[in-house]
Amino acid sequence: MAGGHGEGIAYKGLTMHKPKRWHTVTGKGLCAVMWFWVLYRAKQDGPVVLGWRHPWEGHDDHGHGHGH
């Protein structure tokens, strides 16, 4: 378990230690990837999610062999 080694901020018996640099850098990088993905999907699916258009609208079915 965690010992009381190193410096940190103590609050009600819990000591919060400063995160290592790789934790901070990795967290920020994954946060950037998450926001990129959210904004990309919002660009792709936003009008459908907001009800501005139906998912089946805007698709060109020519050449798919549906026979319609």
Predicted model as a PDB file, atoms N, CA, C, CB and O in Angstrom, pLDDT in the B-factor column:
MODEL        1                                                                  
ATOM      1  N   MET A   1       0.841  -1.174   0.000  1.00 47.00           N  
ATOM      2  CA  MET A   1       0.000   0.000   0.000  1.00 47.00           C  
ATOM      3  C   MET A   1       0.885   1.235   0.000  1.00 47.00           C  
ATOM      4  CB  MET A   1      -0.956  -0.001   1.211  1.00 47.00           C  
ATOM      5  O   MET A   1       2.110   1.147   0.086  1.00 47.00           O  
ATOM      6  N   ALA A   2       0.253   2.355  -0.095  1.00 54.00           N  
ATOM      7  CA  ALA A   2       1.004   3.603  -0.186  1.00 54.00           C  
ATOM      8  C   ALA A   2       1.574   3.983   1.165  1.00 54.00           C  
ATOM      9  CB  ALA A   2       0.121   4.727  -0.720  1.00 54.00           C  
ATOM     10  O   ALA A   2       0.875   4.003   2.178  1.00 54.00           O  
ATOM     11  N   GLY A   3       2.842   4.281   1.150  1.00 55.00           N  
ATOM     12  CA  GLY A   3       3.484   4.773   2.359  1.00 55.00           C  
ATOM     13  C   GLY A   3       3.505   6.283   2.343  1.00 55.00           C  
ATOM     14  O   GLY A   3       3.066   6.889   1.366  1.00 55.00           O  
ATOM     15  N   GLY A   4       3.987   6.890   3.362  1.00 54.00           N  
ATOM     16  CA  GLY A   4       4.020   8.339   3.436  1.00 54.00           C  
ATOM     17  C   GLY A   4       5.304   8.922   2.901  1.00 54.00           C  
ATOM     18  O   GLY A   4       5.843   9.861   3.486  1.00 54.00           O  
ATOM     19  N   HIS A   5       5.812   8.387   1.797  1.00 63.00           N  
ATOM     20  CA  HIS A   5       7.094   8.834   1.263  1.00 63.00           C  
ATOM     21  C   HIS A   5       6.918  10.047   0.364  1.00 63.00           C  
ATOM     22  CB  HIS A   5       7.772   7.706   0.494  1.00 63.00           C  
ATOM     23  O   HIS A   5       5.945  10.139  -0.385  1.00 63.00           O  
ATOM     24  N   GLY A   6       7.846  10.958   0.440  1.00 66.00           N  
ATOM     25  CA  GLY A   6       7.846  12.119  -0.429  1.00 66.00           C  
ATOM     26  C   GLY A   6       6.894  13.207   0.052  1.00 66.00           C  
ATOM     27  O   GLY A   6       6.190  13.071   1.052  1.00 66.00           O  
ATOM     28  N   GLU A   7       6.912  14.284  -0.709  1.00 80.00           N  
ATOM     29  CA  GLU A   7       6.059  15.406  -0.350  1.00 80.00           C  
ATOM     30  C   GLU A   7       4.712  15.277  -1.043  1.00 80.00           C  
ATOM     31  CB  GLU A   7       6.729  16.740  -0.716  1.00 80.00           C  
ATOM     32  O   GLU A   7       4.569  14.574  -2.043  1.00 80.00           O  
ATOM     33  N   GLY A   8       3.759  15.954  -0.502  1.00 83.00           N  
ATOM     34  CA  GLY A   8       2.432  15.971  -1.088  1.00 83.00           C  
ATOM     35  C   GLY A   8       1.534  16.872  -0.270  1.00 83.00           C  
ATOM     36  O   GLY A   8       1.967  17.483   0.707  1.00 83.00           O  
ATOM     37  N   ILE A   9       0.303  16.946  -0.669  1.00 87.00           N  
ATOM     38  CA  ILE A   9      -0.671  17.752   0.045  1.00 87.00           C  
ATOM     39  C   ILE A   9      -1.544  16.810   0.856  1.00 87.00           C  
ATOM     40  CB  ILE A   9      -1.526  18.623  -0.933  1.00 87.00           C  
ATOM     41  O   ILE A   9      -2.153  15.888   0.314  1.00 87.00           O  
ATOM     42  N   ALA A  10      -1.598  17.051   2.170  1.00 88.00           N  
ATOM     43  CA  ALA A  10      -2.399  16.207   3.046  1.00 88.00           C  
ATOM     44  C   ALA A  10      -3.737  16.874   3.313  1.00 88.00           C  
ATOM     45  CB  ALA A  10      -1.659  15.925   4.369  1.00 88.00           C  
ATOM     46  O   ALA A  10      -3.816  18.075   3.573  1.00 88.00           O  
ATOM     47  N   TYR A  11      -4.803  16.050   3.241  1.00 88.00           N  
ATOM     48  CA  TYR A  11      -6.146  16.534   3.523  1.00 88.00           C  
ATOM     49  C   TYR A  11      -6.914  15.418   4.196  1.00 88.00           C  
ATOM     50  CB  TYR A  11      -6.866  17.011   2.231  1.00 88.00           C  
ATOM     51  O   TYR A  11      -7.157  14.371   3.596  1.00 88.00           O  
ATOM     52  N   LYS A  12      -7.299  15.642   5.450  1.00 90.00           N  
ATOM     53  CA  LYS A  12      -8.064  14.666   6.236  1.00 90.00           C  
ATOM     54  C   LYS A  12      -7.414  13.275   6.215  1.00 90.00           C  
ATOM     55  CB  LYS A  12      -9.498  14.577   5.705  1.00 90.00           C  
ATOM     56  O   LYS A  12      -8.099  12.267   6.041  1.00 90.00           O  
ATOM     57  N   GLY A  13      -6.118  13.234   6.388  1.00 87.00           N  
ATOM     58  CA  GLY A  13      -5.408  11.963   6.470  1.00 87.00           C  
ATOM     59  C   GLY A  13      -5.018  11.351   5.130  1.00 87.00           C  
ATOM     60  O   GLY A  13      -4.366  10.307   5.111  1.00 87.00           O  
ATOM     61  N   LEU A  14      -5.389  11.959   4.018  1.00 89.00           N  
ATOM     62  CA  LEU A  14      -5.047  11.461   2.700  1.00 89.00           C  
ATOM     63  C   LEU A  14      -3.982  12.364   2.098  1.00 89.00           C  
ATOM     64  CB  LEU A  14      -6.296  11.387   1.787  1.00 89.00           C  
ATOM     65  O   LEU A  14      -4.168  13.578   2.019  1.00 89.00           O  
ATOM     66  N   THR A  15      -2.870  11.780   1.675  1.00 89.00           N  
ATOM     67  CA  THR A  15      -1.789  12.554   1.081  1.00 89.00           C  
ATOM     68  C   THR A  15      -1.828  12.395  -0.433  1.00 89.00           C  
ATOM     69  CB  THR A  15      -0.417  12.113   1.645  1.00 89.00           C  
ATOM     70  O   THR A  15      -1.707  11.286  -0.955  1.00 89.00           O  
ATOM     71  N   MET A  16      -1.994  13.500  -1.125  1.00 89.00           N  
ATOM     72  CA  MET A  16      -2.002  13.507  -2.582  1.00 89.00           C  
ATOM     73  C   MET A  16      -0.615  13.901  -3.065  1.00 89.00           C  
ATOM     74  CB  MET A  16      -3.090  14.478  -3.142  1.00 89.00           C  
ATOM     75  O   MET A  16      -0.152  15.011  -2.800  1.00 89.00           O  
ATOM     76  N   HIS A  17       0.050  12.991  -3.775  1.00 89.00           N  
ATOM     77  CA  HIS A  17       1.384  13.247  -4.283  1.00 89.00           C  
ATOM     78  C   HIS A  17       1.298  13.856  -5.671  1.00 89.00           C  
ATOM     79  CB  HIS A  17       2.216  11.959  -4.307  1.00 89.00           C  
ATOM     80  O   HIS A  17       0.328  13.635  -6.396  1.00 89.00           O  
ATOM     81  N   LYS A  18       2.313  14.622  -6.036  1.00 90.00           N  
ATOM     82  CA  LYS A  18       2.374  15.215  -7.364  1.00 90.00           C  
ATOM     83  C   LYS A  18       2.565  14.099  -8.388  1.00 90.00           C  
ATOM     84  CB  LYS A  18       3.523  16.265  -7.459  1.00 90.00           C  
ATOM     85  O   LYS A  18       3.393  13.214  -8.175  1.00 90.00           O  
ATOM     86  N   PRO A  19       1.812  14.118  -9.504  1.00 91.00           N  
ATOM     87  CA  PRO A  19       1.965  13.060 -10.505  1.00 91.00           C  
ATOM     88  C   PRO A  19       3.309  13.156 -11.223  1.00 91.00           C  
ATOM     89  CB  PRO A  19       0.826  13.127 -11.524  1.00 91.00           C  
ATOM     90  O   PRO A  19       3.893  14.233 -11.343  1.00 91.00           O  
ATOM     91  N   LYS A  20       3.776  12.017 -11.689  1.00 94.00           N  
ATOM     92  CA  LYS A  20       5.017  12.007 -12.453  1.00 94.00           C  
ATOM     93  C   LYS A  20       4.775  12.670 -13.807  1.00 94.00           C  
ATOM     94  CB  LYS A  20       5.550  10.555 -12.633  1.00 94.00           C  
ATOM     95  O   LYS A  20       3.642  12.763 -14.280  1.00 94.00           O  
ATOM     96  N   ARG A  21       5.854  13.121 -14.409  1.00 96.00           N  
ATOM     97  CA  ARG A  21       5.731  13.854 -15.674  1.00 96.00           C  
ATOM     98  C   ARG A  21       5.073  13.018 -16.758  1.00 96.00           C  
ATOM     99  CB  ARG A  21       7.097  14.316 -16.147  1.00 96.00           C  
ATOM    100  O   ARG A  21       4.265  13.542 -17.525  1.00 96.00           O  
ATOM    101  N   TRP A  22       5.396  11.727 -16.845  1.00 97.00           N  
ATOM    102  CA  TRP A  22       4.829  10.906 -17.906  1.00 97.00           C  
ATOM    103  C   TRP A  22       3.332  10.725 -17.716  1.00 97.00           C  
ATOM    104  CB  TRP A  22       5.520   9.548 -17.956  1.00 97.00           C  
ATOM    105  O   TRP A  22       2.599  10.578 -18.694  1.00 97.00           O  
ATOM    106  N   HIS A  23       2.862  10.734 -16.455  1.00 96.00           N  
ATOM    107  CA  HIS A  23       1.421  10.660 -16.230  1.00 96.00           C  
ATOM    108  C   HIS A  23       0.732  11.911 -16.779  1.00 96.00           C  
ATOM    109  CB  HIS A  23       1.116  10.495 -14.725  1.00 96.00           C  
ATOM    110  O   HIS A  23      -0.314  11.819 -17.422  1.00 96.00           O  
ATOM    111  N   THR A  24       1.322  13.067 -16.524  1.00 96.00           N  
ATOM    112  CA  THR A  24       0.742  14.330 -16.975  1.00 96.00           C  
ATOM    113  C   THR A  24       0.751  14.416 -18.495  1.00 96.00           C  
ATOM    114  CB  THR A  24       1.503  15.517 -16.375  1.00 96.00           C  
ATOM    115  O   THR A  24      -0.256  14.792 -19.096  1.00 96.00           O  
ATOM    116  N   VAL A  25       1.864  14.076 -19.121  1.00 97.00           N  
ATOM    117  CA  VAL A  25       1.980  14.158 -20.580  1.00 97.00           C  
ATOM    118  C   VAL A  25       1.043  13.154 -21.247  1.00 97.00           C  
ATOM    119  CB  VAL A  25       3.438  13.905 -21.024  1.00 97.00           C  
ATOM    120  O   VAL A  25       0.372  13.490 -22.223  1.00 97.00           O  
ATOM    121  N   THR A  26       0.992  11.944 -20.739  1.00 98.00           N  
ATOM    122  CA  THR A  26       0.108  10.921 -21.302  1.00 98.00           C  
ATOM    123  C   THR A  26      -1.351  11.322 -21.157  1.00 98.00           C  
ATOM    124  CB  THR A  26       0.349   9.570 -20.622  1.00 98.00           C  
ATOM    125  O   THR A  26      -2.144  11.148 -22.082  1.00 98.00           O  
ATOM    126  N   GLY A  27      -1.703  11.859 -19.996  1.00 97.00           N  
ATOM    127  CA  GLY A  27      -3.075  12.307 -19.779  1.00 97.00           C  
ATOM    128  C   GLY A  27      -3.480  13.414 -20.727  1.00 97.00           C  
ATOM    129  O   GLY A  27      -4.590  13.398 -21.259  1.00 97.00           O  
ATOM    130  N   LYS A  28      -2.606  14.367 -20.946  1.00 98.00           N  
ATOM    131  CA  LYS A  28      -2.910  15.465 -21.870  1.00 98.00           C  
ATOM    132  C   LYS A  28      -3.004  14.954 -23.305  1.00 98.00           C  
ATOM    133  CB  LYS A  28      -1.838  16.567 -21.769  1.00 98.00           C  
ATOM    134  O   LYS A  28      -3.858  15.399 -24.073  1.00 98.00           O  
ATOM    135  N   GLY A  29      -2.125  14.020 -23.664  1.00 98.00           N  
ATOM    136  CA  GLY A  29      -2.177  13.450 -25.016  1.00 98.00           C  
ATOM    137  C   GLY A  29      -3.462  12.679 -25.254  1.00 98.00           C  
ATOM    138  O   GLY A  29      -4.087  12.829 -26.304  1.00 98.00           O  
ATOM    139  N   LEU A  30      -3.866  11.858 -24.298  1.00 98.00           N  
ATOM    140  CA  LEU A  30      -5.111  11.110 -24.443  1.00 98.00           C  
ATOM    141  C   LEU A  30      -6.319  12.035 -24.433  1.00 98.00           C  
ATOM    142  CB  LEU A  30      -5.238  10.078 -23.333  1.00 98.00           C  
ATOM    143  O   LEU A  30      -7.313  11.762 -25.107  1.00 98.00           O  
ATOM    144  N   CYS A  31      -6.246  13.112 -23.686  1.00 98.00           N  
ATOM    145  CA  CYS A  31      -7.318  14.108 -23.693  1.00 98.00           C  
ATOM    146  C   CYS A  31      -7.439  14.736 -25.081  1.00 98.00           C  
ATOM    147  CB  CYS A  31      -7.059  15.200 -22.624  1.00 98.00           C  
ATOM    148  O   CYS A  31      -8.550  14.934 -25.575  1.00 98.00           O  
ATOM    149  N   ALA A  32      -6.318  15.049 -25.707  1.00 98.00           N  
ATOM    150  CA  ALA A  32      -6.336  15.626 -27.045  1.00 98.00           C  
ATOM    151  C   ALA A  32      -6.936  14.643 -28.049  1.00 98.00           C  
ATOM    152  CB  ALA A  32      -4.919  16.028 -27.474  1.00 98.00           C  
ATOM    153  O   ALA A  32      -7.725  15.036 -28.909  1.00 98.00           O  
ATOM    154  N   VAL A  33      -6.563  13.367 -27.943  1.00 98.00           N  
ATOM    155  CA  VAL A  33      -7.116  12.348 -28.836  1.00 98.00           C  
ATOM    156  C   VAL A  33      -8.627  12.236 -28.637  1.00 98.00           C  
ATOM    157  CB  VAL A  33      -6.435  10.979 -28.590  1.00 98.00           C  
ATOM    158  O   VAL A  33      -9.378  12.132 -29.606  1.00 98.00           O  
ATOM    159  N   MET A  34      -9.071  12.256 -27.376  1.00 97.00           N  
ATOM    160  CA  MET A  34     -10.495  12.166 -27.089  1.00 97.00           C  
ATOM    161  C   MET A  34     -11.255  13.320 -27.727  1.00 97.00           C  
ATOM    162  CB  MET A  34     -10.734  12.148 -25.583  1.00 97.00           C  
ATOM    163  O   MET A  34     -12.282  13.100 -28.370  1.00 97.00           O  
ATOM    164  N   TRP A  35     -10.761  14.560 -27.557  1.00 96.00           N  
ATOM    165  CA  TRP A  35     -11.460  15.715 -28.113  1.00 96.00           C  
ATOM    166  C   TRP A  35     -11.428  15.708 -29.630  1.00 96.00           C  
ATOM    167  CB  TRP A  35     -10.851  17.004 -27.591  1.00 96.00           C  
ATOM    168  O   TRP A  35     -12.398  16.121 -30.266  1.00 96.00           O  
ATOM    169  N   PHE A  36     -10.324  15.243 -30.232  1.00 97.00           N  
ATOM    170  CA  PHE A  36     -10.274  15.102 -31.684  1.00 97.00           C  
ATOM    171  C   PHE A  36     -11.367  14.153 -32.156  1.00 97.00           C  
ATOM    172  CB  PHE A  36      -8.892  14.597 -32.136  1.00 97.00           C  
ATOM    173  O   PHE A  36     -12.069  14.436 -33.126  1.00 97.00           O  
ATOM    174  N   TRP A  37     -11.506  13.025 -31.465  1.00 95.00           N  
ATOM    175  CA  TRP A  37     -12.509  12.032 -31.847  1.00 95.00           C  
ATOM    176  C   TRP A  37     -13.925  12.579 -31.650  1.00 95.00           C  
ATOM    177  CB  TRP A  37     -12.320  10.742 -31.030  1.00 95.00           C  
ATOM    178  O   TRP A  37     -14.781  12.378 -32.511  1.00 95.00           O  
ATOM    179  N   VAL A  38     -14.185  13.262 -30.543  1.00 93.00           N  
ATOM    180  CA  VAL A  38     -15.506  13.829 -30.284  1.00 93.00           C  
ATOM    181  C   VAL A  38     -15.870  14.850 -31.354  1.00 93.00           C  
ATOM    182  CB  VAL A  38     -15.553  14.478 -28.892  1.00 93.00           C  
ATOM    183  O   VAL A  38     -16.982  14.821 -31.883  1.00 93.00           O  
ATOM    184  N   LEU A  39     -14.954  15.744 -31.676  1.00 93.00           N  
ATOM    185  CA  LEU A  39     -15.239  16.763 -32.683  1.00 93.00           C  
ATOM    186  C   LEU A  39     -15.356  16.167 -34.087  1.00 93.00           C  
ATOM    187  CB  LEU A  39     -14.154  17.829 -32.664  1.00 93.00           C  
ATOM    188  O   LEU A  39     -16.168  16.631 -34.889  1.00 93.00           O  
ATOM    189  N   TYR A  40     -14.563  15.156 -34.387  1.00 94.00           N  
ATOM    190  CA  TYR A  40     -14.667  14.474 -35.675  1.00 94.00           C  
ATOM    191  C   TYR A  40     -16.031  13.817 -35.820  1.00 94.00           C  
ATOM    192  CB  TYR A  40     -13.553  13.426 -35.825  1.00 94.00           C  
ATOM    193  O   TYR A  40     -16.683  13.957 -36.855  1.00 94.00           O  
ATOM    194  N   ARG A  41     -16.469  13.095 -34.779  1.00 91.00           N  
ATOM    195  CA  ARG A  41     -17.768  12.438 -34.834  1.00 91.00           C  
ATOM    196  C   ARG A  41     -18.901  13.457 -34.853  1.00 91.00           C  
ATOM    197  CB  ARG A  41     -17.933  11.492 -33.650  1.00 91.00           C  
ATOM    198  O   ARG A  41     -19.925  13.221 -35.495  1.00 91.00           O  
ATOM    199  N   ALA A  42     -18.739  14.584 -34.163  1.00 89.00           N  
ATOM    200  CA  ALA A  42     -19.756  15.631 -34.195  1.00 89.00           C  
ATOM    201  C   ALA A  42     -19.882  16.192 -35.606  1.00 89.00           C  
ATOM    202  CB  ALA A  42     -19.416  16.756 -33.194  1.00 89.00           C  
ATOM    203  O   ALA A  42     -20.985  16.490 -36.064  1.00 89.00           O  
ATOM    204  N   LYS A  43     -18.758  16.337 -36.292  1.00 89.00           N  
ATOM    205  CA  LYS A  43     -18.796  16.820 -37.678  1.00 89.00           C  
ATOM    206  C   LYS A  43     -19.505  15.813 -38.569  1.00 89.00           C  
ATOM    207  CB  LYS A  43     -17.368  17.086 -38.206  1.00 89.00           C  
ATOM    208  O   LYS A  43     -20.285  16.197 -39.440  1.00 89.00           O  
ATOM    209  N   GLN A  44     -19.243  14.530 -38.360  1.00 87.00           N  
ATOM    210  CA  GLN A  44     -19.826  13.489 -39.192  1.00 87.00           C  
ATOM    211  C   GLN A  44     -21.306  13.242 -38.875  1.00 87.00           C  
ATOM    212  CB  GLN A  44     -19.045  12.206 -39.023  1.00 87.00           C  
ATOM    213  O   GLN A  44     -22.121  13.111 -39.788  1.00 87.00           O  
ATOM    214  N   ASP A  45     -21.654  13.179 -37.584  1.00 87.00           N  
ATOM    215  CA  ASP A  45     -22.989  12.754 -37.162  1.00 87.00           C  
ATOM    216  C   ASP A  45     -23.821  13.847 -36.517  1.00 87.00           C  
ATOM    217  CB  ASP A  45     -22.869  11.625 -36.216  1.00 87.00           C  
ATOM    218  O   ASP A  45     -24.958  13.594 -36.118  1.00 87.00           O  
ATOM    219  N   GLY A  46     -23.286  15.049 -36.405  1.00 85.00           N  
ATOM    220  CA  GLY A  46     -23.980  16.118 -35.700  1.00 85.00           C  
ATOM    221  C   GLY A  46     -25.378  16.412 -36.197  1.00 85.00           C  
ATOM    222  O   GLY A  46     -26.304  16.469 -35.387  1.00 85.00           O  
ATOM    223  N   PRO A  47     -25.581  16.605 -37.515  1.00 85.00           N  
ATOM    224  CA  PRO A  47     -26.930  16.904 -37.995  1.00 85.00           C  
ATOM    225  C   PRO A  47     -27.938  15.794 -37.683  1.00 85.00           C  
ATOM    226  CB  PRO A  47     -26.896  17.147 -39.486  1.00 85.00           C  
ATOM    227  O   PRO A  47     -29.104  16.080 -37.411  1.00 85.00           O  
ATOM    228  N   VAL A  48     -27.505  14.546 -37.720  1.00 86.00           N  
ATOM    229  CA  VAL A  48     -28.405  13.431 -37.410  1.00 86.00           C  
ATOM    230  C   VAL A  48     -28.735  13.430 -35.921  1.00 86.00           C  
ATOM    231  CB  VAL A  48     -27.770  12.077 -37.826  1.00 86.00           C  
ATOM    232  O   VAL A  48     -29.896  13.267 -35.544  1.00 86.00           O  
ATOM    233  N   VAL A  49     -27.734  13.609 -35.079  1.00 83.00           N  
ATOM    234  CA  VAL A  49     -27.946  13.602 -33.628  1.00 83.00           C  
ATOM    235  C   VAL A  49     -28.854  14.756 -33.206  1.00 83.00           C  
ATOM    236  CB  VAL A  49     -26.598  13.691 -32.885  1.00 83.00           C  
ATOM    237  O   VAL A  49     -29.694  14.595 -32.321  1.00 83.00           O  
ATOM    238  N   LEU A  50     -28.686  15.917 -33.838  1.00 84.00           N  
ATOM    239  CA  LEU A  50     -29.500  17.082 -33.493  1.00 84.00           C  
ATOM    240  C   LEU A  50     -30.869  17.066 -34.167  1.00 84.00           C  
ATOM    241  CB  LEU A  50     -28.768  18.348 -33.868  1.00 84.00           C  
ATOM    242  O   LEU A  50     -31.691  17.947 -33.916  1.00 84.00           O  
ATOM    243  N   GLY A  51     -31.119  16.076 -35.017  1.00 84.00           N  
ATOM    244  CA  GLY A  51     -32.412  15.960 -35.671  1.00 84.00           C  
ATOM    245  C   GLY A  51     -32.574  16.849 -36.886  1.00 84.00           C  
ATOM    246  O   GLY A  51     -33.698  17.051 -37.344  1.00 84.00           O  
ATOM    247  N   TRP A  52     -31.497  17.385 -37.421  1.00 84.00           N  
ATOM    248  CA  TRP A  52     -31.572  18.265 -38.582  1.00 84.00           C  
ATOM    249  C   TRP A  52     -31.756  17.484 -39.873  1.00 84.00           C  
ATOM    250  CB  TRP A  52     -30.325  19.119 -38.672  1.00 84.00           C  
ATOM    251  O   TRP A  52     -32.258  18.033 -40.854  1.00 84.00           O  
ATOM    252  N   ARG A  53     -31.362  16.216 -39.896  1.00 84.00           N  
ATOM    253  CA  ARG A  53     -31.598  15.367 -41.068  1.00 84.00           C  
ATOM    254  C   ARG A  53     -31.681  13.917 -40.602  1.00 84.00           C  
ATOM    255  CB  ARG A  53     -30.465  15.547 -42.144  1.00 84.00           C  
ATOM    256  O   ARG A  53     -31.245  13.564 -39.506  1.00 84.00           O  
ATOM    257  N   HIS A  54     -32.257  13.090 -41.472  1.00 84.00           N  
ATOM    258  CA  HIS A  54     -32.385  11.671 -41.167  1.00 84.00           C  
ATOM    259  C   HIS A  54     -31.111  10.945 -41.595  1.00 84.00           C  
ATOM    260  CB  HIS A  54     -33.628  11.062 -41.869  1.00 84.00           C  
ATOM    261  O   HIS A  54     -30.430  11.385 -42.520  1.00 84.00           O  
ATOM    262  N   PRO A  55     -30.788   9.842 -40.931  1.00 80.00           N  
ATOM    263  CA  PRO A  55     -29.545   9.124 -41.274  1.00 80.00           C  
ATOM    264  C   PRO A  55     -29.531   8.589 -42.703  1.00 80.00           C  
ATOM    265  CB  PRO A  55     -29.339   7.973 -40.314  1.00 80.00           C  
ATOM    266  O   PRO A  55     -28.460   8.432 -43.289  1.00 80.00           O  
ATOM    267  N   TRP A  56     -30.691   8.311 -43.267  1.00 84.00           N  
ATOM    268  CA  TRP A  56     -30.748   7.746 -44.606  1.00 84.00           C  
ATOM    269  C   TRP A  56     -30.763   8.808 -45.701  1.00 84.00           C  
ATOM    270  CB  TRP A  56     -31.961   6.876 -44.735  1.00 84.00           C  
ATOM    271  O   TRP A  56     -30.695   8.468 -46.882  1.00 84.00           O  
ATOM    272  N   GLU A  57     -30.850  10.080 -45.336  1.00 76.00           N  
ATOM    273  CA  GLU A  57     -30.822  11.145 -46.331  1.00 76.00           C  
ATOM    274  C   GLU A  57     -29.379  11.443 -46.749  1.00 76.00           C  
ATOM    275  CB  GLU A  57     -31.500  12.417 -45.779  1.00 76.00           C  
ATOM    276  O   GLU A  57     -28.448  11.308 -45.955  1.00 76.00           O  
ATOM    277  N   GLY A  58     -29.219  11.841 -47.981  1.00 69.00           N  
ATOM    278  CA  GLY A  58     -27.914  12.291 -48.447  1.00 69.00           C  
ATOM    279  C   GLY A  58     -26.999  11.200 -48.942  1.00 69.00           C  
ATOM    280  O   GLY A  58     -25.856  11.476 -49.305  1.00 69.00           O  
ATOM    281  N   HIS A  59     -27.474   9.955 -48.967  1.00 60.00           N  
ATOM    282  CA  HIS A  59     -26.646   8.862 -49.474  1.00 60.00           C  
ATOM    283  C   HIS A  59     -26.992   8.622 -50.937  1.00 60.00           C  
ATOM    284  CB  HIS A  59     -26.849   7.562 -48.636  1.00 60.00           C  
ATOM    285  O   HIS A  59     -28.167   8.585 -51.305  1.00 60.00           O  
ATOM    286  N   ASP A  60     -25.996   8.464 -51.747  1.00 58.00           N  
ATOM    287  CA  ASP A  60     -26.186   8.187 -53.162  1.00 58.00           C  
ATOM    288  C   ASP A  60     -26.173   6.676 -53.352  1.00 58.00           C  
ATOM    289  CB  ASP A  60     -25.086   8.879 -54.032  1.00 58.00           C  
ATOM    290  O   ASP A  60     -25.131   6.037 -53.207  1.00 58.00           O  
ATOM    291  N   ASP A  61     -27.328   6.105 -53.676  1.00 54.00           N  
ATOM    292  CA  ASP A  61     -27.441   4.649 -53.804  1.00 54.00           C  
ATOM    293  C   ASP A  61     -27.159   4.151 -55.216  1.00 54.00           C  
ATOM    294  CB  ASP A  61     -28.818   4.205 -53.386  1.00 54.00           C  
ATOM    295  O   ASP A  61     -27.331   2.962 -55.484  1.00 54.00           O  
ATOM    296  N   HIS A  62     -26.732   5.022 -56.126  1.00 58.00           N  
ATOM    297  CA  HIS A  62     -26.420   4.571 -57.474  1.00 58.00           C  
ATOM    298  C   HIS A  62     -25.180   3.678 -57.443  1.00 58.00           C  
ATOM    299  CB  HIS A  62     -26.204   5.776 -58.421  1.00 58.00           C  
ATOM    300  O   HIS A  62     -24.171   4.002 -56.817  1.00 58.00           O  
ATOM    301  N   GLY A  63     -25.287   2.561 -58.127  1.00 54.00           N  
ATOM    302  CA  GLY A  63     -24.141   1.671 -58.207  1.00 54.00           C  
ATOM    303  C   GLY A  63     -24.071   0.653 -57.091  1.00 54.00           C  
ATOM    304  O   GLY A  63     -23.114  -0.119 -57.023  1.00 54.00           O  
ATOM    305  N   HIS A  64     -25.061   0.633 -56.214  1.00 58.00           N  
ATOM    306  CA  HIS A  64     -25.040  -0.349 -55.144  1.00 58.00           C  
ATOM    307  C   HIS A  64     -25.848  -1.601 -55.485  1.00 58.00           C  
ATOM    308  CB  HIS A  64     -25.565   0.270 -53.873  1.00 58.00           C  
ATOM    309  O   HIS A  64     -25.804  -2.585 -54.747  1.00 58.00           O  
ATOM    310  N   GLY A  65     -26.583  -1.570 -56.591  1.00 55.00           N  
ATOM    311  CA  GLY A  65     -27.299  -2.767 -57.039  1.00 55.00           C  
ATOM    312  C   GLY A  65     -28.559  -3.048 -56.259  1.00 55.00           C  
ATOM    313  O   GLY A  65     -28.958  -4.207 -56.148  1.00 55.00           O  
ATOM    314  N   HIS A  66     -29.203  -2.032 -55.714  1.00 57.00           N  
ATOM    315  CA  HIS A  66     -30.434  -2.258 -54.964  1.00 57.00           C  
ATOM    316  C   HIS A  66     -31.633  -2.437 -55.885  1.00 57.00           C  
ATOM    317  CB  HIS A  66     -30.685  -1.106 -54.011  1.00 57.00           C  
ATOM    318  O   HIS A  66     -32.644  -2.999 -55.462  1.00 57.00           O  
ATOM    319  N   GLY A  67     -31.552  -1.979 -57.124  1.00 55.00           N  
ATOM    320  CA  GLY A  67     -32.645  -2.139 -58.086  1.00 55.00           C  
ATOM    321  C   GLY A  67     -33.788  -1.189 -57.854  1.00 55.00           C  
ATOM    322  O   GLY A  67     -34.887  -1.461 -58.337  1.00 55.00           O  
ATOM    323  N   HIS A  68     -33.612  -0.105 -57.156  1.00 56.00           N  
ATOM    324  CA  HIS A  68     -34.693   0.854 -56.913  1.00 56.00           C  
ATOM    325  C   HIS A  68     -34.698   1.902 -57.984  1.00 56.00           C  
ATOM    326  CB  HIS A  68     -34.559   1.508 -55.538  1.00 56.00           C  
ATOM    327  O   HIS A  68     -35.534   2.805 -57.961  1.00 56.00           O  
TER     328      HIS A  68                                                      
ENDMDL                                                                          
END                                                                             
